[in-house]
């Protein structure tokens, strides 16, 4: 690890993995005195590999942070994707190709089904006319819906990727290994080719983690959030140990792993949180994105010291998390935002974290439940439902809850998700209190409502019971679908879900060692 200036003198190769927003990343490099040293290292001819922001900082600048200059090695600036026919950020798995469809070269693999994990809102957008001066740099292109961008560059001693190889499974690890074992970095002659979009639908495994009655950390799952067995002892359901179960799901082909902290150890001193150790151990064995939720907010240590949400998130990121999921605190932030007349103060946990790490690092976990009404009501978005209420009501609205569903708030799911998008959230984890633990399928009416209300990725959650349920959710346009119980109980293996979707023509990722 390069921790001080003198470390540059002994480095034979450098890998610079970038996580965060362009401006804060550049500012931090300069604060450490690393900016010029890094530029000198690259100019010396020694091998350099940049990842994500580590690739973007090679450019002249980025729309993400106007006025902030990059190294200027690549003659281009990074531009934000258009949120017209697609969700932004570009978050998920996609190909990286160079060449014609019949003779394409794919990074590290000569096969067109190799996919890598992307999570970004900005990139070097490509078209043949405007980017002719980039040809000596471009190693691969990727298309997201209707826009093509540079997904990797390679020139002389410099190699960089917009995707995250360290989070791209076995294929990504091979890219890193290739850089470490290759002395001469030579890319193929660039052939213009705008590849077809191979953006995948993600399958996410969710692990609810808590302490059981014996003080052991376990993965559990309940019916309507009740995690105790319906027996005389009423013991907490134990689905397995979190690290080993996460590793199993990685080997089974999960595209992401989500940990939800659902126990009282949130109140422990931050540096002693068991989830930090879970993340550290998991990231040593699991090479797909990790999301952590539960207790991401301004909090107080038992000593009474106030810890800002950004510092809480920073500890999780340093321990191996790629995204943090905010639940109750997001509802309270949305309420304040709406009450103020939609004024951004920069004080909410969403704003704090997205400013430094980018909105792609912030997930908002929503726990709504249906409220049936006989006719539409003011102040809340109502839908006409195909599933009438207990008294034959034909309309409903989705009321948001906090504290694990134990408390309702006077804010609906549209108000919440739209507010959180403005505050800086990059993804919605859309749960449903009415569907959780039922295995009756996702709430498609809820999904359709939220997808039509926001321009960021949406994860369908709560209710999956069979492979067909994932297909129905994706038909409503979600970018990912999440399940817990059916994976834990091995009722529906992840491989079966992916095989079913692939047979239907979906772009999915299969990556095995």
N, C-alpha and C positions, 0 to 999 in steps of 0.2 A: 504494500500500500504506500502511495506517495502521500506523506503527511507533512513534509517540510521541503524547503527549496533544495537542499542538498541531495534529496532523493532522486532528482532528475539526473544528476551526474552519473549515477550507477545504473540507471534503467537502460536495459538493452532494447526493450519494446515497451510500448505503453498502450493499455486499453483504457479508454475514457468512456464509462457508461454514464449517460446523462439522464437524470430524472428531474423534471421540474420545468418551470417556465423559462423562456430564453433570457429575459432581462435579469432576474435574480441569479440565474446560473452564471452569467457573465460577470455580474457584480461580485459574486462570491469568489470567482477565480481571481479577480483583481485584488480583492481584500486579502487573499492568501498570498499574493505575489506570484501566482502561478501563470498568469495570462501570457506574459512575454516569455517565460521559461518554456511553456508548452509550445509556443510558436517557434522558439529557437530549436527545440527538440525535433519538431517536424522538419524544419529547414535543414537540419543536420543530416537527414537521409535515413535516420533510424525508423524502423517500422512503427506505425501508429494506427490504432483502430479506434474509431469513434462509434458510439451507439446512441441512437435517438437524438437527444439534444447534443450529445457528443459529436454527431454528424452535422447538425444544424449550425453549431457554432463555427464550423469551417466556412460558412457562407458570409456574405457581406452584412446581413442583418435579417430581421424577421418582423412581420407585421404584428407579432405577438407583443413586441416591446419596441415601439417606435423610438428612433433616435439612438438605440443601443447597437453598437457596431460589433460584428463578429470578427474572426481572424481575416476574412476576406480572401481566403485561398480559392474557394469555389466562386466563380463569377455569377452569383445568383443570390436572391433573397427568398426567404421562406414566406409562403402565402397561406392564408386560412382556407380550408375547404369550404365550398358553398353548401349551405344547409338547405338545398332546394329539393332534391329527390332522395336525400339520404340523411341519416343521423350523423352528427358531428359531436364528438371525435370519431375518427376512423379507429374503431376498437374491436379487434378480433384477429383472426388468422387469414392470411392471404398469400399469394405466390409472389415471387420476385424473379422476373424473366428478362432475358435478353435474346433477341433474334426473332425469326419468323415462327408462326405456329407449328410449322413442320420441322424446324431445326432450332428450337429454342434451347438456350442454355439456362439451367436453373441453378441457383447458388448451391454449390456443393453436391447437388444431386442432378443427374441427367434424366429427370423424370418430372412430369408436370403436376404431380399431386403433392409435391413437397410444399408445405405451408409454414409460415413464420408469424409470430405474434407482433401485431402493430397496436400502438395506442398513442395517437397524436391528432391534433387539430390543425397543425401547420406542416407544410412540407414544401419541397422544391417542385412546384407544378410544372408539368412538361407538355410542350407541343413542339413539333419539329421546327417550326419557323422561328419562334422566339427563343428557343434553347439551343440553337446551332452551336453556340460557343461552349456548350456543356459536354459536347460529344467526347472530348478527351477525358472527361471525368466519369461519365455514366457507366456503371457496371450492370445495373438492372433497373427495370421499370415495374411499377405495379399500378393497377387500375382499381379505383374504388368507385363503384357505380359509374358515373359519367366523367370522372376526372382521373387523369394519369399523372403520376408523380415519380420522382427518382427515389427508388427504395434502397439503392446502395451506390457508392462511388468507389472508384479504384484508380489511383494514378501514382506511379512511382512507389514510394514507400507508404502511401496513405490508402487505407481501406476503411470504409465506414458504412454503417447500415442504419436505415430509418427504423427497421424492426429491432426487436429485442431478442438476440440469439440466446441469451441466458434464460429467457422465459419461453423459448420455442421448442421445448422437448428435446428429444435426441437429435433431431435435425439441427437445431440451434447449437447444441454442444459440439457438433461436428464442425460447424462454421468457426467456432472459437478455437477448436483444436487445429484446424487448418491454418489459422493465422499464427498460432503459437509455433507450429512446426515448419512453416514456410519461410525461407530466407528471402526469396525474390518474389515480389508481388507484381504479377503481370496479369492484367485482365484481357479478355478477348476484345477484338475490334468491335466497337459498338455498331449495331445494326438497328435502325429505327424500327420499333415495333410497339404499338400500344396494345398490351395484352388484354384479353378478356378479363373481366372482374371475376375472381375466384374467391371472393369474400365468403367466409364460412358462417354458418349458424352455430353458435357456441353452445356446448352442453356443460353446465356447471354443477359440480357436486358441493353440497352445503353441509357443513359439520357444526351442529349446535354443541358447544363445549361448556361444561360446568363441573363443579365439584360434586361428587356423590356424598352419601351420608358417611362414608368412611374417609373422606378427605382426598380421594383419588380424582384425578382429572379424567373425565370420560366424555365421549360423544353420546348424545342422547337424542331422543325424538319423542314427541308427545302427540296427543290428540287434542286439537284446539289449545295448544300450548301447555297442556298438562303432561308433564314428563314422568309422572309416577305410575308404576304398575298398579292395575286395579286388583290388588291382592290384599291379604291381611297385613302384610308388612308394608305395602305401599312404597317399596324401594324405587329409586330412580333407575330408569331404563339405561342399560349400558350397551351401547352399540359397538364399543371398541375404544382403543386409545387414539387420540387425535392425530399424532404424528404417523403412526403405522397405517391408519385408515387413509390419511391423505396420500401417503405413498402408494397404497393399493389403487386408489382412484387415478393417480397419475399414470401408473402402469396400465390401468384399464382404458386409458384414453381420454380422461376428463380434460377439457380445454381450460378450465380454471378451477381453483379450490377456494371456497369461502368459509371462513371461520366466524361464527357468531358467539360472542361471549355472553352467556345468558345466566350468569351466576353472581353471587355477592362479592366475589373477589375483585370486582371493579373498585371497591373501596380501599384496597390495599395500597401501600406506597407504590408510586409508578414504577420505580426501578425493580420492584419485587413481583410485578404482575406475572403470573404463570404463563399468560399468553405470549409474553415476549420470548420465553424459552421455547414454547411450542413453535413459534415462527422461525426462530433461529435453527432449530433442529429440522424442521420441515424444509426450509430453503436449502439445506445441504443435500436433500434427496429428491426434491420435487422441483422440476424445471418448467413449470407453467405459472401463470400469474396467481398470486395469493392476495385475497381480500380479507380484511379483519374488521369486524363490527362489534359494537358494544362498549359504551363508556367513552366514545370520542366526543369530548366536550371540554369546556373549562372545568377543572376539578380541583378539589383540595386534597392534599395529602393528609393523613391522620394528624400530622403536626400542625395543620392549619395553613400551610403554605399554598398559595394559589398557583396552579399550573395552567397556562393558556392551552387551548385546544391544539394550537400549532405545535407546541412542545410534546403533547401527548402523541399526536400523529407522527412527529419526527422519530420518537422512540420506536414506534411500530415499523416505520419505514426502514430504520437502521437495523431492525431485527429481521427483516426479510419481507415485509408486506409491500405490495405494489399499489394497493388501493386501500382506502379506509371507508367504511360504511357508517353513515350517520343516521340515526333513527329519531328518537324523541327530540333531540336537540334541534334537528332540522324543522320539526313541526313548530317548536317555540320560535325559531328564527323566522320562519315564514309568517307566523302570526304578527311578530313585531314589524316585519317588512310591510305587510298589508296595512297594519294599523298606522304606520308612519306615512302612508301615501306612496309606498314603493320607493323609499329613499335608501340607498346603499350607504351603510355606515362603516363597513370594513371590519366590524367587530364580531360578526357571527363566526362560528367554527367553519362553516362552508367557505366564507370569504377569506378567512385567515389561511386556510390550507391551500385553496385553489390559487391564491396569489403567488405562493412560493412554489408549489409543486405542480401547478396546472390543474385545470378542471378535470382532466382525465384521471386524476388521482382521487377524486371525491365521488363516492356513491351515496345516494340517499335511499335508505330503506323505508318503504312506505307500508304501513299496516292499516288499510281501510276496511270498513265493514259496511254492508248495505243498510240503508235506512229506507224503508218502503213508505211511499206517500200515495194518496189517491190521485193527486194532480201535481204538476210542477210547482215548486215553491221558489220564492225570490231568494237571492243571495247565494244559492247553491246550484251547481250544474246537475240537472236531473236527466235521466234517460228513460225511454219507454222500454221496459224489459220484456223478454220472452218468458220470464219465469215470475209470475205474479206472486205477491206477498201472501202472508197467512190470511189476510182478509180480502184477498182478491185484488190488492193494489197493483196497478199497471205501471207505476213509475217508482223509481228509486234514485237515491244519490249516495255517494260513497263518503262516509264520514271517517276522518283520520283519527287514529288512536295513538297513545303514547304509553310508555312504561309496560311494554310487552302486551299491549291490548287491554290493560286493566283500566285505562282512563280514556274517555272520548273528548275530542275538542271540536269547537265550532268552526271547523275548516274542512273543505272537501278536497278530494284527491286532485282535481284540476287546479284549484287554488294553490295547493301545496307544491305540486310538481312544477307548475309554471313559475312560481316564486323561487323555488330552489334552482331552477335553470338560470334565472337572472342572477341569483346570488353567487353562482359559480359552480354548481354541481355538474358533473360530466356524464352521469349515468343514473338511471332509476332502477332500483330493485323493487319490483312491484309484487308485494305479497297480497294476500286476501284472507282476512280473518274468517270469513264464511267457508272458505275452501280448505283451510289448513288441516291436514290429517285425514281428509275425506277420500282421497284417491279417486275423486269423481271428475278430474280434469280441471284445467285452469279456468278462471273466470274470464271467458272470452269477451264479454261485454265490457268488463273493466279494462282489459287490455286494449280493446279498440278505442275506448274513450281516452285513455292516457296517450296512446300512440298518436292520436290526432291532435293532442294538446301540446306536445313538446317536440323539440328538434334534436334531442340527445338520445343515445341508445337506451333501450328498455329491456330489462330482464324479467321474463315471466316466472312467477313463483307461486307456490301453494296449490296443491291439488293433483299433481301428476300421479297417474296410476297405471298407465300403459304407454306403449311406444306411440300410439296414435295421438295422444294428448300433445306431444311435442310438435307434431305436424300441424295440428290445429292452431297452436299458439303461433308458430312461424307464419302461418297463412295470414295472421293479423298484423304481421310486420315486425315483430320483436326481433332484436338482434341476438338474444340468448334466452335459454330456458334453464331453470334451476330445479333440482330435486334433492331430497334428503332421504326420507324414509324408505322409498322403493329401492334406492341404491344400498342403503344400510342393510336392509332385510334381504337383499339379493333377489327381490321380486322382479325387477327389470334391470338387467345389467346395462352399463353404459354402452358396451359394444353393440348390444341389440338395438339400442336407440339409434346409434349412428348408422348401423347397417340398414335399418328400416328407412331412415331419411335418405341415405345414398341411393337406395333402390328407387326412391321417389324422384330422384334427380337433384337433390340438394347438394350443395358443396359442403362437404364435411372433412374433418381432418382425421387421418389414421396415421399414427406415428409410433412405431414400436422399435425398441433397441435391436 
